[in-house]
Amino acid sequence: MLAGYAARVNPESVGQLLSAFVAITPLDPSQPDDAPARLEHIDAIESCYSVAGEESYVLLVRVPSPRALEELLQLIRTTANVRTRSTIILQTFYDGRQLVP
């Protein structure tokens, strides 16, 4: 069953030269778990995944530079009241594989 059609843009061709996974964890677990809703307006966040493990969510982010990543991390921390842990992506070998029924 098809879920839709979409054009895939190469992030580097539009100036997004740095990609990273950013794991986030709430600073205060007693507060509402609404980080995805608080962060959904930030264009640099391409995807948000709920995960099992120490962190609560993993974000895929794309930015033009290390300085832009630093600014984005600060924005994420203050907007969602979370702690971050970043992993910079050096190379992508495959992405967006299609399921074959």
C-alpha positions in Angstrom: 0.0 0.0 0.0 1.4 3.4 -1.0 1.6 6.1 1.7 2.2 8.9 -0.7 4.7 10.5 -3.1 7.4 13.0 -2.3 10.4 14.7 -3.9 13.7 14.1 -2.0 15.9 17.2 -1.9 19.6 16.7 -1.3 20.2 18.8 1.9 23.7 19.8 0.7 22.3 21.3 -2.4 20.3 23.8 -0.3 23.1 24.7 2.0 22.4 22.2 4.8 26.0 20.9 5.0 26.0 19.4 8.5 23.6 16.7 9.7 23.4 15.3 13.2 21.4 13.1 15.5 20.5 14.9 18.7 19.3 12.8 21.6 17.1 14.7 24.1 16.1 14.0 27.7 13.8 16.2 29.8 15.6 18.1 32.6 12.6 17.5 34.9 10.9 14.2 34.4 7.9 15.3 36.6 6.9 17.9 33.9 4.7 17.0 30.9 6.4 15.1 28.2 5.6 17.5 25.3 9.1 18.1 23.7 7.9 17.0 20.2 5.1 19.6 20.3 7.4 22.3 21.6 10.0 21.6 18.9 7.8 21.0 15.8 8.1 24.6 14.6 11.9 24.4 14.2 12.6 23.9 10.5 16.2 22.5 11.1 14.6 19.4 12.8 13.8 17.0 10.0 12.6 14.1 12.1 11.7 13.3 15.7 11.7 9.7 17.0 10.5 8.4 20.3 13.1 5.9 21.5 13.7 3.3 24.2 16.8 3.7 26.4 18.4 6.6 28.3 17.1 9.3 26.1 13.5 10.1 25.4 13.7 11.2 21.7 16.2 11.4 18.9 16.1 14.2 16.4 17.6 14.3 12.9 18.7 17.9 12.3 20.3 19.6 9.3 22.2 22.9 9.5 24.7 24.8 7.4 27.6 24.9 9.9 29.0 23.9 13.3 28.1 27.3 14.6 24.5 26.9 13.4 24.4 23.5 15.2 25.5 25.2 18.4 22.8 27.8 18.1 20.2 25.1 17.2 21.2 23.0 20.3 20.7 26.1 22.5 17.3 26.7 21.0 16.3 23.1 21.5 17.4 23.2 25.1 15.6 26.4 26.0 12.5 25.6 24.0 11.9 22.1 25.3 13.7 22.3 28.7 15.9 19.3 27.8 19.4 18.0 27.9 21.0 17.2 24.5 23.6 14.7 23.3 24.8 15.1 19.7 26.3 12.8 17.1 27.5 14.4 13.9 26.9 12.4 10.7 30.0 12.2 8.6 28.6 10.2 5.7 25.3 8.5 4.8 25.7 5.2 2.9 22.0 4.7 2.3 18.8 6.5 3.3 15.1 6.2 2.6 15.2 2.6 1.6 11.9 1.4 0.1 10.1 -1.6 1.5 9.4 -4.3 -1.1 6.3 -6.4 -0.4 
